[in-house]
Structure formats: C-alpha cells, structure tokens
Amino acid sequence: MIQPNNNPATQMPESQENPLEKYMRVPQIYITLPSGGKYWNPSAIAMPVNGDVPVHSMSSYDELVLKSPDALMNGQGVVDVIQSCIKSIKDAWEMPVTDLDTCLIAIRIATYGESMEYSSACPECKEFNEYEIDLKEFLSLPVDLSAYDNPMQYETLTVKLKPRTFKDQNAANIEIFEQQRIVSVSQSDQLDTETKQKRFSDIFKKITELSLANVTGSIESITVDNQIINDKQVIKNFIENADLKVYKAIEEFHNLSMKAVPDKTIHTECPECKHKYSVPFTFDQSNFFALAS
C-alpha cells in the first residue's frame, strides 16, 4: 500500500516554483510563417504581434506519437505534434498548406539541430553515399502567394483562390492512398476480366471526382455581375457543369497556385567520381523525423 508523504521537509508547496522547470521545453527558434497569418481561421492561431512564431523542441511524447503508423496515416499525430511544439497554433487542421513544410522543418531543427543526414546514389557511377544538408536553407525559400493575392479574371468572372487546409490535403491524400490500394488489389489474377473492368471504371470515376474536388476546395469565392458567391455547394455545382474552356482556365490557375511552395532541391557532388547532380528533397512526416532517431 502506498503511504502519503507527510514530511513537510520533502513536500513542495503549491506556490513554489517547480525545481524541474529549467529542464522543461522553451522556444528554440523563431520562424516567420510564409502566409504571415493570412488565410488562417482566426480561432486556429494566435499570431504574435511581431510575427515571430516560437518553436519548441519535441517532447518524448511527441516523438512516440510520430512513431505511430495510425496517427501518421490519419494526420492526427502530425496535428498533435505541431500544436505541442508551436503553441501559437491552436488548430493545426486549419493550417494553410503553404505553412506546413516551414513548421515541420522548424520543429525538426528545434529538436535535432540544423543539419540532417541523407543518402543518395550517384547517377553516374552508382556509388551510394551519405551526405549532410543544412535545413535552414529550406526555411529561407520564398513562397509565392501571388495566385492567392491576385484573383483570376475570365470575362465577367472573378475567381479568388485560397490555400487548402492541412485537413483537406490530408483527406485527399488518404483517398488517393486508398485508390492506389484498390488498384493494386484489382490487378490480382484471381479476379475475372469483368470484375477488373468494373473496378477500374469505379476508380477512374473516383479520381475524376477527386480532381474536381481539389479545384473546388481551393476556390474561396467567384464574383459575377458584382455578386460574390462563396457558397461551397453552389461553387461545386458550377465547377461540375462549367463550360470546358472556363473549367480549364480555372484549373490552370489552380495548378499555378499549387506551385506556391517551391520544390526543395539538394545539389550534390559525388565524392567518388566528382559528378555533380541534383536530387529532389522530399519527405513525409514519418521518415523526416525518423531519420533523427
């Protein structure tokens, strides 16, 4: 049976400062969000007056969360870690995707430092080598928000876009993953031709719906004849039934906006044959943080 500690010499008064506090997390770096706080739901973030957002290192609990496949798959793990490390963010589901990479890179820097190891095979001599990159370089890459700041004009239509939220992007990624899984299963030799054709027809239909939803979800409003339309169902109905030329123009404008966050490229020189080449730096939340553990 556990007995209560009644020794006043060893008890800590409630008003006394926790002696372990100096070992608790404090902000390690400060970042400027590419969006500058625009496009956020006001209740989802508490922007500092000076715009410098503090970033804490991950806690031991955060690290365990990022090792949970289910939490990573459904996005909840990423949301929990972002909110734990960036206290200004109250609801990471509502984060514009333009800010996502910056926040994740900043959390890794705050936790493990500015350098990160990666592996690459030289395309010339095929030698496999380990390299080290400076993650600060990626924090300084400019994010082009012009497609969101400057609406598209098509005859009498004015189309204003907004960045998709992490919630929307995560839902789309889960759906794409599920469709890829179905494609893999549908290729089984155990299925007859008719069943395969039906499944592929269903997949094609779903992918088409996803493409339309991706465009629709990025539209904040459409203005015509001085009337601003922001009802999601009305916009969805318009996109599904728009003249092909109108849709193609909007889709092109949408695709331009998707390039707001620049690709991250690593310029490398092979130590064996001195061949210089570039590789894209891509990461998902699991391997990006797992590399440090």
SULPE-V435807 format. One line per field, one symbol per residue. phi: phi as a letter, one per 30 degrees, with the letter a starting at -180 (. if undefined). A space follows every 50 residues. Layout:
phi: ???
//
This chain:
phi: .dcddcdddcdceddddddcddcddbecbbbcdedijdiddedcbcdded idcdbcdddddeddedccedddddidddddddddcbdddcbdddddddcd eeddddddddccjdcbdbcacdddcidcbcbbccdddddcddcdcddddc ddcbhccbcccbddddddddddddddedddddedddddddcddddddddd dddddddddddddddedccdabcbhicccbddddddddddbdeedddddd ddddddddcedddcbccbbdddcidcabbdccacddddcddcc
//
